[in-house]
Amino acid sequence: MKKFGKWNALFLIIGVVVVMLSLSGCMAPTPPLAPILSVVSEGNNSVTISWSENSNVEGFYIYESTDGISFNEITSTGAQTNSYTITGLNQNTTYYFEVQAYNANGEAMSNIVKAITLYEVFGQVTYNGNGLAGVTISFSDGLPSVTTNSQGYWSQGGLTGSVTITPLLSGYTFNPSSTTVTGPNINVNFVASASVSGQVTYNGNGLAGVTISFSDGLPSVTTNSQGYWSQGGLTGSVTVTPSLSGCTFTPSSITVTGPNNNVNFFASAPNTIYVTNEKDNTVSVINGQTNNVVATISVGNGPDGVGVNPETDMIYVANWGNNTVNVINGQTNNVVAIISVGNEPDAVGVNPTTDMIYVANWGNNTVNVINGQTNNVFQTISVGNEPYAIGVNPTTNMIYVANIADNTVSVINGQTSTVVQTINVGIYPTGVRVNPITDMIYVVNCGNNTVSVINGQTSTVVATISVGNYPFGVGVLY
């Protein structure tokens, strides 16, 4: 029994070993685990992906798709690789990727990931047909701005989605002012134009109301209350010219070829004074700068009233002694026309805006309207008794005639050449002047030592001011 038991135990051990070896040879093979895939980065033409490490693997196949359904193998990698950059992709395009792990015992597919490639844009900024350097190009998606090179070119990559691109350079405006892109674009171009500005001064102070015009056809602008002005949209060489009735400018114009914020002008008035000399039938011409008489001009009999058109530089003298108006050319100091008017003309008013001249005829209670272009009387208007003074508001085109014999002011509408209002004032009105800025009219009444103040909007006397004894004339500074 002992002998048998010994051999029996030996056979039992051998049998167990054989069974274990057999079982070991029959165990099922183990495939790799499925990789966990993610997108690392997206570039203009590339996408980088990575996946989880896997020790039970011989390698990986990488697949690409543009619809997330049909995938194509694009490459394979070794077992030690767990990231890959796919290049040569189209910009601003959606791609899908998956990775398959494999070994001798099988394969396992990863999850699908989605990536959208970024895109690049290019362009040029030009001014007068040439590239403009130093323009800052900014992007609404937070990408860093770039600057145009010496030829005006610029580029930027890394854009995604809808991006607004805006150029900026001091002194310039751009057309278009900005551009929105949604994908690759090699023609994001801008055309620059210059901005210019300046000030017009007179006696050291800003001068309002000066018209600034431009030779390239841009609309004119007007100086503000401090004399400042500005304009954008200039291209090429542009001549800038100021103008204002009664003023000359130094320089007379300035040519600019780019941005400039010092296009300044200095205004001066001709400052020439014309004095009628009733007893010797002449007009004395005084230079206001030197206070010297520079010319004496012979006119008609008994010259009285005088009016000046600063726009045309023409002077109009009413001669009560022979019922005429002499027209003097201010450039030559020569009489260029003699116009017959009503009886005993004694006052002249000029509207430089319409180039109409108004002559008050004391002797027959009328006002003659002269066309400054033709020097012809084309209208005669009946007014009050003995019209003695006349004032014109060129802004409203209203004319005010002081009638000394009936203590009234006749208001004439210059558009229709008709009397539209008669206003009672003080006794013996002998002088009238207008402030076109405030639209207030001042009438001197020598018979009761007052000044009547008329509101031009309402044609009513709004104030009566007591002044000195026997006031006769009035002047307005505005």
C-alpha positions as CSV (number, residue, x, y, z in Angstrom):
1,M,0.0,0.0,0.0
2,K,2.7,2.5,0.8
3,K,4.5,1.7,-2.4
4,F,1.3,2.2,-4.4
5,G,0.5,5.4,-2.5
6,K,3.8,6.9,-3.4
7,W,3.4,6.3,-7.1
8,N,-0.2,7.4,-6.9
9,A,0.8,10.8,-5.5
10,L,3.5,11.2,-8.2
11,F,1.0,10.6,-10.9
12,L,-1.4,13.0,-9.4
13,I,1.2,15.8,-9.3
14,I,2.1,15.1,-12.9
15,G,-1.5,15.2,-13.9
16,V,-2.1,18.5,-12.3
17,V,0.9,20.0,-14.1
18,V,-0.3,18.7,-17.4
19,V,-3.8,20.1,-16.8
20,M,-2.4,23.5,-15.8
21,L,-0.2,23.6,-18.9
22,S,-3.1,22.6,-21.1
23,L,-5.3,25.2,-19.6
24,S,-2.6,27.9,-20.0
25,G,-2.4,27.1,-23.7
26,C,-6.2,27.4,-24.1
27,M,-6.7,30.8,-22.4
28,A,-8.5,33.5,-24.7
29,P,-6.1,36.3,-26.1
30,T,-6.5,39.9,-24.8
31,P,-7.2,42.9,-27.2
32,P,-6.1,46.5,-26.4
33,L,-8.3,48.9,-24.4
34,A,-10.1,51.7,-26.4
35,P,-8.1,54.9,-26.4
36,I,-9.7,58.1,-24.9
37,L,-9.1,60.8,-27.6
38,S,-9.1,64.6,-27.2
39,V,-8.1,67.7,-29.3
40,V,-5.0,69.5,-28.0
41,S,-4.9,72.4,-30.4
42,E,-6.3,73.8,-33.7
43,G,-4.2,75.7,-36.1
44,N,-4.7,77.4,-39.5
45,N,-3.9,74.2,-41.4
46,S,-3.4,71.7,-38.7
47,V,-5.0,69.9,-35.7
48,T,-3.1,68.2,-32.8
49,I,-4.8,65.3,-31.1
50,S,-3.8,63.1,-28.1
51,W,-5.1,59.9,-26.6
52,S,-4.7,57.9,-23.4
53,E,-1.7,55.6,-22.9
54,N,-2.2,51.9,-23.4
55,S,0.4,49.3,-22.4
56,N,-1.3,46.4,-24.2
57,V,-0.9,47.7,-27.7
58,E,1.3,47.3,-30.7
59,G,0.3,50.6,-32.5
60,F,-2.4,53.0,-33.5
61,Y,-4.3,53.9,-36.7
62,I,-5.4,57.5,-37.1
63,Y,-8.6,58.2,-39.1
64,E,-10.0,61.5,-40.5
65,S,-13.4,62.6,-41.7
66,T,-15.1,65.8,-42.8
67,D,-18.7,64.6,-42.0
68,G,-18.2,62.5,-38.9
69,I,-19.5,59.4,-40.7
70,S,-17.1,58.3,-43.4
71,F,-13.5,58.0,-42.0
72,N,-10.3,57.5,-43.9
73,E,-7.1,56.2,-42.4
74,I,-4.4,58.9,-42.8
75,T,-1.5,57.4,-40.9
76,S,-0.4,54.9,-38.2
77,T,2.0,55.3,-35.2
78,G,3.9,53.1,-32.9
79,A,2.9,51.9,-29.5
80,Q,4.9,54.6,-27.7
81,T,3.1,57.5,-29.4
82,N,0.0,59.1,-27.8
83,S,-0.3,62.3,-29.8
84,Y,-0.2,63.4,-33.4
85,T,-0.4,66.6,-35.5
86,I,-2.4,66.3,-38.7
87,T,-1.2,68.9,-41.2
88,G,-2.2,70.0,-44.7
89,L,-5.8,70.7,-43.7
90,N,-8.0,73.3,-45.2
91,Q,-8.6,76.5,-43.2
92,N,-11.8,77.3,-41.4
93,T,-13.0,73.7,-41.9
94,T,-14.7,71.2,-39.5
95,Y,-12.9,67.8,-39.2
96,Y,-13.6,64.6,-37.2
97,F,-10.9,62.2,-35.9
98,E,-10.7,58.8,-34.2
99,V,-7.8,56.5,-33.2
100,Q,-7.8,52.7,-33.3
101,A,-5.5,50.8,-31.0
102,Y,-4.4,47.3,-32.1
103,N,-2.3,44.3,-31.1
104,A,-2.1,40.7,-32.2
105,N,-5.2,39.8,-30.4
106,G,-7.5,42.6,-31.8
107,E,-8.4,46.3,-32.1
108,A,-10.3,49.0,-30.1
109,M,-11.7,52.3,-31.5
110,S,-11.5,55.5,-29.6
111,N,-14.2,58.1,-29.2
112,I,-14.8,60.6,-32.1
113,V,-13.5,64.2,-31.6
114,K,-14.4,67.3,-33.6
115,A,-12.0,70.1,-34.5
116,I,-12.4,73.3,-36.5
117,T,-9.3,74.7,-38.2
118,L,-8.5,78.4,-37.8
119,Y,-7.9,80.7,-40.7
120,E,-5.6,83.5,-42.0
121,V,-6.4,86.9,-43.6
122,F,-4.2,89.2,-45.6
123,G,-4.6,92.7,-46.9
124,Q,-3.1,96.1,-47.8
125,V,-3.8,99.7,-46.8
126,T,-3.2,102.3,-49.4
127,Y,-3.2,106.1,-49.6
128,N,-3.2,107.9,-52.9
129,G,-2.5,104.5,-54.6
130,N,0.6,103.7,-52.5
131,G,1.0,101.4,-49.5
132,L,0.6,103.2,-46.2
133,A,2.9,102.0,-43.4
134,G,2.3,102.1,-39.7
135,V,-1.5,101.4,-39.7
136,T,-2.7,99.4,-36.8
137,I,-5.0,96.5,-37.7
138,S,-7.1,95.3,-34.8
139,F,-9.4,92.2,-34.5
140,S,-12.6,91.9,-32.6
141,D,-11.9,88.3,-31.4
142,G,-9.1,89.5,-29.1
143,L,-6.1,88.5,-31.3
144,P,-3.2,90.8,-31.0
145,S,-3.2,93.7,-33.5
146,V,-0.7,93.9,-36.3
147,T,0.9,96.9,-38.1
148,T,1.2,97.4,-41.9
149,N,4.7,97.2,-43.3
150,S,6.5,99.7,-45.5
151,Q,4.3,98.6,-48.5
152,G,1.1,98.8,-46.5
153,Y,0.7,95.0,-46.3
154,W,-0.4,93.0,-43.2
155,S,-1.5,89.5,-42.3
156,Q,-2.8,87.6,-39.3
157,G,-3.6,84.0,-38.6
158,G,-5.5,82.2,-35.8
159,L,-8.9,83.6,-36.6
160,T,-12.1,81.7,-35.9
161,G,-15.7,82.4,-36.6
162,S,-16.8,86.0,-37.5
163,V,-14.1,88.6,-36.9
164,T,-14.3,92.4,-37.5
165,I,-11.1,94.0,-38.7
166,T,-10.5,97.7,-38.1
167,P,-7.6,99.9,-39.3
168,L,-6.4,102.9,-37.2
169,L,-3.9,105.6,-37.8
170,S,-4.0,109.1,-36.4
171,G,-4.9,111.7,-39.0
172,Y,-6.6,109.2,-41.4
173,T,-10.0,107.8,-42.0
174,F,-10.5,104.6,-43.9
175,N,-12.9,103.1,-46.5
176,P,-14.3,100.9,-45.4
177,S,-14.0,101.8,-41.8
178,S,-14.0,98.1,-40.9
179,T,-14.5,94.7,-42.5
180,T,-16.0,91.5,-41.1
181,V,-14.6,88.2,-42.3
182,T,-15.8,84.7,-41.6
183,G,-13.1,82.7,-43.3
184,P,-9.8,82.9,-45.2
185,N,-9.4,86.1,-47.2
186,I,-6.4,87.6,-49.1
187,N,-8.1,90.8,-50.0
188,V,-9.0,92.6,-46.8
189,N,-7.9,96.0,-48.1
190,F,-8.5,99.5,-46.9
191,V,-8.2,102.9,-48.6
192,A,-7.0,105.7,-46.4
193,S,-7.9,109.3,-46.7
194,A,-6.5,112.2,-44.7
195,S,-8.1,114.4,-42.1
196,V,-7.1,118.1,-41.8
197,S,-8.1,120.8,-39.3
198,G,-7.1,124.3,-38.3
199,Q,-8.3,127.6,-37.0
200,V,-9.0,131.0,-38.5
201,T,-8.2,134.0,-36.3
202,Y,-8.8,137.7,-36.6
203,N,-6.8,140.0,-34.3
204,G,-5.7,137.0,-32.3
205,N,-9.3,135.7,-31.7
206,G,-11.1,132.8,-33.4
207,L,-13.3,134.0,-36.2
208,A,-16.6,132.2,-36.7
209,G,-18.6,131.8,-39.9
210,V,-15.6,131.4,-42.3
211,T,-16.3,129.0,-45.1
212,I,-13.5,126.5,-45.7
213,S,-13.6,124.9,-49.2
214,F,-11.6,122.1,-50.7
215,S,-10.3,121.7,-54.3
216,D,-11.1,118.0,-54.5
217,G,-14.9,118.6,-54.4
218,L,-15.4,117.7,-50.7
219,P,-18.2,119.7,-49.1
220,S,-17.1,122.9,-47.5
221,V,-17.2,123.4,-43.7
222,T,-17.6,126.5,-41.6
223,T,-15.6,127.6,-38.6
224,N,-17.2,127.4,-35.2
225,S,-17.5,130.1,-32.6
226,Q,-13.8,129.7,-31.7
227,G,-12.7,129.7,-35.3
228,Y,-11.9,126.0,-35.5
229,W,-12.8,123.7,-38.4
230,S,-12.0,120.1,-39.5
231,Q,-12.6,117.8,-42.5
232,G,-11.9,114.2,-43.3
233,G,-11.8,112.2,-46.5
234,L,-9.0,114.1,-48.3
235,T,-6.9,112.3,-50.9
236,G,-4.0,113.4,-53.0
237,S,-3.1,117.1,-53.1
238,V,-5.9,119.3,-51.9
239,T,-6.0,123.1,-51.8
240,V,-7.8,124.5,-48.8
241,T,-9.3,128.0,-49.1
242,P,-11.1,130.2,-46.6
243,S,-13.6,132.9,-47.5
244,L,-15.8,135.4,-45.6
245,S,-17.4,138.5,-46.9
246,G,-15.3,141.6,-46.2
247,C,-12.1,139.6,-45.2
248,T,-8.9,138.7,-46.8
249,F,-6.7,135.8,-45.5
250,T,-3.1,135.0,-45.0
251,P,-2.2,132.7,-46.6
252,S,-5.0,132.9,-49.2
253,S,-5.0,129.1,-49.4
254,I,-2.9,126.1,-48.3
255,T,-2.2,122.9,-50.2
256,V,-2.1,119.7,-48.2
257,T,-0.9,116.3,-49.2
258,G,-1.7,114.3,-46.1
259,P,-3.0,114.7,-42.5
260,N,-2.4,118.1,-41.0
261,N,-3.9,119.7,-37.9
262,N,-2.3,123.1,-38.4
263,V,-4.0,124.4,-41.5
264,N,-4.4,127.9,-40.0
265,F,-5.4,131.2,-41.6
266,F,-5.2,134.8,-40.4
267,A,-8.0,137.1,-41.4
268,S,-7.9,140.8,-42.1
269,A,-10.4,143.3,-43.3
270,P,-9.7,145.6,-46.2
271,N,-10.3,148.4,-43.7
272,T,-11.0,151.1,-46.3
273,I,-13.3,154.0,-45.5
274,Y,-15.4,156.0,-47.9
275,V,-16.4,159.6,-46.9
276,T,-18.9,161.6,-48.9
277,N,-18.1,165.4,-49.1
278,E,-21.4,167.1,-49.8
279,K,-20.1,170.6,-50.6
280,D,-17.4,169.6,-53.1
281,N,-19.0,166.6,-54.7
282,T,-16.3,164.1,-53.9
283,V,-15.7,160.9,-52.0
284,S,-12.5,160.7,-49.9
285,V,-10.9,157.2,-49.6
286,I,-9.1,156.5,-46.4
287,N,-6.7,153.7,-45.7
288,G,-7.8,152.3,-42.3
289,Q,-4.3,151.0,-41.5
290,T,-2.5,154.3,-42.0
291,N,-5.5,156.7,-41.5
292,N,-4.4,158.6,-44.6
293,V,-6.6,159.7,-47.5
294,V,-5.3,157.7,-50.4
295,A,-7.7,158.9,-53.1
296,T,-10.4,161.5,-53.9
297,I,-13.1,160.6,-56.3
298,S,-15.4,163.1,-58.1
299,V,-19.1,162.0,-58.0
300,G,-22.5,163.7,-58.5
301,N,-24.0,166.8,-56.9
302,G,-24.5,166.8,-53.1
303,P,-23.2,163.2,-52.3
304,D,-24.9,162.1,-49.1
305,G,-25.5,158.4,-48.3
306,V,-22.9,155.7,-49.1
307,G,-23.1,151.9,-49.1
308,V,-20.4,149.2,-49.6
309,N,-20.7,145.6,-50.9
310,P,-17.7,143.8,-49.5
311,E,-18.3,140.8,-51.7
312,T,-18.0,142.7,-55.0
313,D,-15.9,145.5,-53.7
314,M,-18.3,148.0,-55.2
315,I,-19.3,151.3,-53.5
316,Y,-22.6,153.1,-54.0
317,V,-23.0,156.9,-53.4
318,A,-26.4,158.6,-53.4
319,N,-26.3,162.2,-54.8
320,W,-29.3,164.1,-53.6
321,G,-28.5,167.1,-55.8
322,N,-28.9,165.4,-59.1
323,N,-30.9,162.2,-58.2
324,T,-28.2,159.7,-59.1
325,V,-26.1,157.0,-57.6
326,N,-22.5,156.7,-58.5
327,V,-21.0,153.2,-58.6
328,I,-17.3,153.1,-57.6
329,N,-15.0,150.1,-58.2
330,G,-13.1,149.7,-54.9
331,Q,-10.1,148.1,-56.7
332,T,-9.5,151.0,-59.0
333,N,-11.3,153.9,-57.2
334,N,-13.0,154.8,-60.5
335,V,-16.7,155.5,-61.1
336,V,-17.9,152.7,-63.3
337,A,-21.7,153.5,-63.5
338,I,-24.1,156.4,-62.9
339,I,-27.7,155.3,-62.1
340,S,-30.7,157.6,-62.1
341,V,-33.0,157.1,-59.1
342,G,-35.8,158.9,-57.3
343,N,-35.9,162.5,-55.9
344,E,-33.3,163.6,-53.4
345,P,-31.7,160.2,-52.6
346,D,-30.1,160.4,-49.2
347,A,-29.4,156.9,-47.9
348,V,-28.1,153.6,-49.3
349,G,-28.3,150.1,-47.9
350,V,-26.6,147.0,-49.4
351,N,-27.4,143.3,-49.1
352,P,-24.1,141.6,-50.0
353,T,-25.7,138.2,-50.0
354,T,-28.2,139.1,-52.8
355,D,-26.2,141.9,-54.3
356,M,-29.2,144.2,-54.1
357,I,-28.8,147.9,-53.3
358,Y,-31.6,149.9,-51.6
359,V,-31.7,153.7,-52.1
360,A,-34.0,155.8,-49.9
361,N,-35.4,158.8,-51.9
362,W,-36.3,161.5,-49.4
363,G,-38.0,163.7,-52.0
364,N,-40.7,161.2,-53.3
365,N,-41.1,158.7,-50.4
366,T,-39.7,155.7,-52.3
367,V,-37.0,153.1,-52.2
368,N,-35.3,152.1,-55.4
369,V,-34.0,148.6,-55.7
370,I,-30.8,148.3,-57.8
371,N,-29.5,145.0,-59.1
372,G,-25.8,145.0,-58.4
373,Q,-25.0,142.7,-61.4
374,T,-26.7,145.0,-64.0
375,N,-26.7,148.4,-62.2
376,N,-30.3,148.8,-63.2
377,V,-33.2,149.9,-61.1
378,F,-35.7,147.1,-61.3
379,Q,-38.1,147.9,-58.5
380,T,-39.5,151.1,-56.8
381,I,-41.2,150.7,-53.4
382,S,-43.4,153.3,-51.7
383,V,-42.5,153.8,-48.0
384,G,-43.3,156.4,-45.3
385,N,-42.9,160.1,-45.4
386,E,-39.4,161.4,-46.1
387,P,-37.3,158.2,-45.8
388,Y,-34.0,159.3,-44.3
389,A,-32.0,156.2,-43.2
390,I,-31.9,152.6,-44.2
391,G,-30.5,149.4,-42.7
392,V,-30.3,145.8,-44.1
393,N,-30.2,142.4,-42.5
394,P,-28.4,140.2,-45.0
395,T,-29.3,137.1,-43.0
396,T,-33.0,137.5,-43.0
397,N,-33.1,139.6,-46.2
398,M,-35.2,142.3,-44.5
399,I,-34.7,146.0,-45.1
400,Y,-35.6,148.7,-42.5
401,V,-36.3,152.3,-43.7
402,A,-36.6,155.2,-41.1
403,N,-39.2,157.7,-42.2
404,I,-38.4,161.0,-40.5
405,A,-41.6,162.9,-41.2
406,D,-44.1,160.3,-39.8
407,N,-42.0,158.7,-37.1
408,T,-42.1,155.2,-38.5
409,V,-39.9,152.4,-39.9
410,S,-41.0,150.6,-43.0
411,V,-40.0,146.9,-43.1
412,I,-39.4,145.6,-46.6
413,N,-39.1,141.9,-47.5
414,G,-36.2,141.7,-49.8
415,Q,-37.5,138.5,-51.4
416,T,-40.8,140.1,-52.6
417,S,-39.7,143.8,-52.6
418,T,-42.8,144.7,-50.7
419,V,-43.5,146.5,-47.4
420,V,-44.6,143.9,-44.9
421,Q,-44.8,146.0,-41.7
422,T,-44.8,149.6,-40.6
423,I,-43.5,150.2,-37.0
424,N,-44.1,153.3,-34.9
425,V,-40.9,154.5,-33.3
426,G,-39.7,157.8,-31.7
427,I,-39.8,161.3,-33.0
428,Y,-37.8,162.2,-36.1
429,P,-35.9,158.9,-36.7
430,T,-32.6,159.8,-38.4
431,G,-30.5,156.6,-38.2
432,V,-31.0,152.9,-38.3
433,R,-28.6,150.0,-38.0
434,V,-29.0,146.2,-37.8
435,N,-27.3,143.4,-35.8
436,P,-27.7,140.4,-38.1
437,I,-26.5,138.0,-35.5
438,T,-29.2,138.9,-32.9
439,D,-31.7,140.2,-35.5
440,M,-32.2,143.4,-33.5
441,I,-32.6,146.8,-35.1
442,Y,-31.6,150.1,-33.5
443,V,-33.4,153.3,-34.6
444,V,-32.1,156.7,-33.4
445,N,-34.9,159.3,-32.7
446,C,-33.4,162.8,-32.7
447,G,-36.7,164.5,-31.8
448,N,-37.1,162.9,-28.3
449,N,-33.5,161.8,-27.6
450,T,-34.2,158.0,-27.7
451,V,-33.2,154.8,-29.4
452,S,-36.0,152.4,-30.3
453,V,-35.0,148.7,-30.3
454,I,-36.9,146.5,-32.7
455,N,-37.0,142.7,-32.5
456,G,-36.6,141.5,-36.1
457,Q,-38.5,138.3,-35.5
458,T,-41.7,140.0,-34.2
459,S,-41.2,143.5,-35.9
460,T,-42.1,145.1,-32.6
461,V,-40.4,147.7,-30.4
462,V,-39.1,145.8,-27.4
463,A,-37.2,148.7,-25.7
464,T,-36.8,152.4,-25.8
465,I,-33.5,153.8,-24.5
466,S,-33.0,157.4,-23.4
467,V,-29.7,158.8,-24.7
468,G,-28.1,162.2,-25.1
469,N,-29.4,165.4,-26.7
470,Y,-30.4,165.3,-30.4
471,P,-28.9,161.8,-31.3
472,F,-28.5,161.5,-35.1
473,G,-26.5,158.4,-36.0
474,V,-25.9,154.9,-34.7
475,G,-23.3,152.1,-35.2
476,V,-23.4,148.4,-34.2
477,L,-20.4,146.3,-33.4
478,Y,-21.0,142.6,-33.7
